[in-house]
Structure formats: C-alpha cells, structure tokens
Amino acid sequence: MSFASQILGLPKGTDSLLRDLVHDHTGMFFDSDRMELLTVKLSPLVIKRGFNSFLDYYYFLKYDDNAQSEWENVMNAISVGETYFWREIDQVKALAQTILPNLVAQKSSETIRIWSAACSSGEEPLTIAMALHEAGWFQRASIEIMASDASSAAIEKARKGVYRERSFRSLSEERRAKYFSAYGENTWRVRSELQSRIRYSIANLMSTNDISGLASADVIFCRNVFIYFSNVAIARTVGAFARSIQPPGYLFVGSAESLIRATAEFTLEDIDDAFVYVKEP
C-alpha cells in the first residue's frame, strides 16, 4: 500500500471500485500490479477536493452532478505522455507513399481526412504533417489532419507547440531546423505553417459522442494506446472506429499492439513493410 493510500484511507474493496470506475470512463485498466500507481496519481486530486479517503472520491466521481469537470483532472493525472517525433516512421511513410495515392485516386476531389486519435502533446500529427509536406501532398490534394486526446493538458501543450530536446531524439537536426524555431533554452517551437495544418480537439475514446465525427476519417492513427486498455475497452473502441471510418479505411496501431482478437471488421495487411488494419468497402 502506498503512503498516499495510508494517509487518505483505502478501505478494502475501494481500490477495485475506483479502478473499475476509471476503466469505464477512460478505457485505461490498472491491474493489481499497477493499482498503487493509480492511487499515487489520484491522491493529489483527492486531497485538493478536501476528501479524507479514496472512497469519498469514488462516490463523488460516480454520483455528484459536478463530477464531469473533475474527470478532466482525472484524465490529466493518469494520461501517459511518452511520445516523440518520427516515432514508428515506417507507418507514416506507408501513408505518404502508398495509401494516400490510392485514396486520392479513388476519392478524386474529396478531402482526405487523417485522424491522430491519441495525439498527446502533438508529436505524432506534426510528424504526419512533416512527412506529407516532404512528399508534396499538400500541393497535390486536399488533406485535413485532425488530432485529439482525452487529456486537456496534453492538447494545451500541443496547441502551444513548444518542445524540449527529448521530443527530438529521432528527428534529424535538418528537420528540426526546417520546421522549428529556437524558443528559449533547449526548447523549440513549431513553425506556424506546419502547426496550421492540424486541428486539435479534446476527445475521450470511450465516448461515442466525442469520436463519431472524428472516426469518419479515411485514416486513423491510434498508436500505443491499447497497451493501457482492457480487452473490453479495445473491442469497444475499435468497434466505434469500424462503424464510422470511410472504406477503404486504414487504422494504424502501435508495433506492440494487435487487434487480431479484438475485431473481425479490419483485415491486417503489410503495406510497404508497415502493418495496417484495413476496413474494406
């Protein structure tokens, strides 16, 4: 039991109640080995609200009419912000080299919509925008890049577009100089011409209302999210994608993630040495 749990009080059974409530609302599942991590992340919120125990906080989140705004704080507390530019770039290259030409040929003058479904602080959608710019796609086709995250704090960072050295560990110095400007000590700010290519919003993947419009994209990137979700939450989210995505639709997940047991509505394909799930017409 963590120090925070001892101070605040964690009656027997409360941990599973709180874990399941968080899971239902966010999709993130904290198994027994990670329960202490959940309580450590939530304890500052419990204290800030003036509660004496996690059980009080559970009842507040579940039943209070004003709990909706608190869920924003919960999501900010538990979200994982580990990301960087040019991550798993083979998938982005497959998009630029093969998938986009196919989509443009099939959809003619229609706008091609790409959605980064868990964009964190913006490195993934900016990487997509860089790759498409270098391939000349913004001059050849109408392309919209949408980016969302359940964490309002992450979206605020993405909109500011200011990054430290850690975000650039896989990006060449040439690209950093091309797309970013120095901004203080060891920080860089994305240039406006690249940032303007992306439309940011807050969206919880477990909320149909939040994602139905976004999921009607032609291409969805939802990478390194499902490693934190339960199987039930994965199936629910992928099912929502399948119902809305525009066939032929393309879904990218992280290299350590598999949807083979989660859905039969997408077919796994190898495109340019990158794995992608395809929803056929």
SULBEL-V729646 format. One record per helix or strand of 3 or more residues. SS is the DSSP state (h for helix, s for strand). FROM is the first residue (numbers start at 1). TO is the last residue. Records with the same first field share a line. If there is no record, write none. Layout:
SS=FROM-TO  FROM-TO
This chain:
h=3-8  14-26  32-48  54-63  67-78  89-107  123-134  137-140  152-160  165-168  173-179  192-195  208-211  214-216  226-228  231-244
s=112-116  143-149  162-164  180-182  187-190  198-202  219-221  249-252  267-271  274-279
